[in-house]
């Protein structure tokens, strides 16, 4: 970065040429002069947006340390005398179920989803990217079609299906699709990555007599680590945040996920125990926030490439 | 699902390397080539088998079933009874259904452009290389990850309720509606605010698109004396139009499917309502109420198909309009 203030002081301050053929040095100095207030405006604008973005997050942190009756009415972000009562309240659990049960349930589902997505989507992606089989253009079109299909069309028939198979109130309906590569977005992400791997690698392996399974497992998968990590994190977060799936398929509170537990909290004691509800909301967000802080680069890069040519 | 995103060039298919490539060795031996082709087919379908099973069992089969249910009276316990078009005529005659369509359309029409406009403006701001750019980009993206959670919906309800910050700020200007979430007209705008708050995901995609615009174009335009606005209109906008198209398509489709936030902010469908005077009764909320609370699976399936038709129409119109305003680079 050059130093704008220095350049400005050196600038003789000549008027901008009206002819449009001003000598190069003077235009550059003019640009630098314009950059100083520009830079201030830039930081001011960015900070203003940041404040709006962060307000709800700071609000929930401060709110969780307030007494229930002060949470909505008071405009102070942080209470004068913070209390941890809301958090100690959480150790009592919700409707006689410990908070850790909800966390364990959510964690089971999230990890189960990650394993399923990584396996099934990478297999499908490999087939599209590396195997030349008859009919793959048709299958590819169908897969893209599922990306645009509103999930709600499948909601009721899938529910009927799982109900007829006696799988309501189990995790199977929430996990099965993950093992059958129904999340086309991740197939796409991985496929795009695989297509950009140097072709020589797997061609050499083929000449050495390696089959597709070997190439997939020993060559392509290890090279796809960035795409796999991005998919794993997105899957974890999506599963953690999912509300509609558990809402429909789970009906015994001891199988509830954190999202459902939180909703139950709202329904049962939300008004009476506002503080506990806010504290629980924050605790429920922590895993996602932790993932974000640890892996934000993978997430943003994965998101960015999703809209572009790989 | 906030992150379900497709790939714009996906629409171009697999053409990149789909032309048959004959190896110099195999092409002289058709039998071997044929055998190899058959092996490739087998391998392909083995690798695809989880997806194919999933497609048949969880997508195609259910779609067919849903289409059938749409013409039946089905309460889950008795066998579906064929009633022809009755579900559809009931739906169109139901003022609550029409209300939910209105609420949803309003949400899509107001929320999506605002969100994309903010995403593009902030992307243009962040595209300038300045100190802290990476930090801001990450911070602005964060809401897109947590925005779909129940937690944020609860926080949102609190922030937009009576006497909380938004209400108090509004009162300064002499407007008092008693909090947005308590007002049948205003509650939908609290949901619009929630989706706009998540502008980070499309912003990141815009930023990636802006990065790919060749610098020479701007330099050439500057030499020609084009002002900032002209450069934006004549260079930036056409160059990022594929990314813009992609964002418009996905954000619109997603908006139609809003559920969790409306359900939570509106107080859930408990007691069969969503928000004061059904103010946040978006389409999928009503679908949920009819299907899972009133056990009207046939009617809910008909509603789901109407949603599909609406989304398909919007998609088709966008793809059709694409010719007029989206510029794909030659040979890209």
Interface residues (C-beta under 8 A of the other chain):
Chain A: X1 X20 X39 X42 X43 X45 X46 X49 X50 X52 X53 X54 X55 X56 X59 X60 X63 X71 X72 X73 X75 X119 X120 X123 X124 X126 X127 X128 X131 X132 X133 X134 X136 X137 X139 X140 X141 X142 X143 X144 X146 X147 X148 X149 X150 X151 X152 X153 X154 X155 X156 X157 X158 X159 X160 X161 X163 X176 X177 X179 X180 X181 X182 X183 X184 X185 X187 X188 X189 X192 X195 X211 X212 X216 X234 X237 X238 X240 X241 X242 X243 X244 X248 X259 X262 X263 X266 X267 X277 X278 X281 X282 X284 X285 X288 X289 X292 X296 X299 X300 X303 X304 X305 X306 X307 X308 X309 X310
Chain B: X1 X2 X3 X4 X5 X6 X7 X8 X9 X10 X11 X13 X14 X16 X17 X18 X20 X21 X37 X40 X41 X43 X44 X45 X47 X48 X50 X51 X52 X53 X54 X55 X57 X58 X59 X61 X62 X63 X65 X66 X69 X76 X122 X125 X126 X128 X130 X131 X132 X136 X137 X138 X139 X140 X141 X142 X143 X145 X146 X148 X149 X150 X151 X152 X154 X155 X156 X158 X159 X161 X162 X163 X164 X165 X168 X197 X201 X204 X205 X207 X208 X209 X212 X225 X243 X246 X247 X253 X256 X257 X259 X260 X263 X264 X268 X270 X284 X287 X291 X292 X297 X300 X301 X304 X305 X307 X308 X311 X315 X332
